[in-house]
Structure formats: structure tokens, C-alpha cells
């Protein structure tokens, strides 16, 4: 995201260097576009941070789910082994 901040800062500097006036219609438009771009970069940064937090949270949930699956399948495996042992004893 840093490159977006740099590009918007460059545009702000360019607008200042060109002495774009807010008094003209075109100047108002260009300066407002640069302001909107700056706001969009801020919003994107927030979204990226939230996405990183969600990805980390999902990883934790996935780890917990893996633990639960392991526990459940271990229990089922034990029941299967007991069932197979019971069947083999019944056959004898």
C-alpha cells in the first residue's frame, strides 16, 4: 500500500507545484479528485489490515477444527477397532 501513498503524495505535490487554483472549475475538480484518491488509499489500507486480521483468525479456526476432527476421528477409530474385535470374536 505504501506505493499508493507515494503516488497520491506525488499528485498532491504536483498539484501544489502547478499552482492549481481552487477558484477555477478545473482546479476544484482536480484537487477534489486528489483528495478522493487520498481517502480511497486510506480506506484500502484499512481493508487490507482487516483482511490480514481475518486471515489470521481463519488460520486459528482451521487449527482448532483440525484438533476437533482429530479428536473425533480418533474416537471413531477406537469404536471401529472395538467393533471389528467383537465381530471377530463372534465368528470364532
ABEGO torsion letter per residue (X at the ends): XAAAAAAAAAAAAAAAAAGBBAABAAAAAAAAAAAAAAAAAAAAAAAAAAAAAAAAAAAAAAAAAAAAAAAAAAAAAAAAAAAAAAAAAAAX
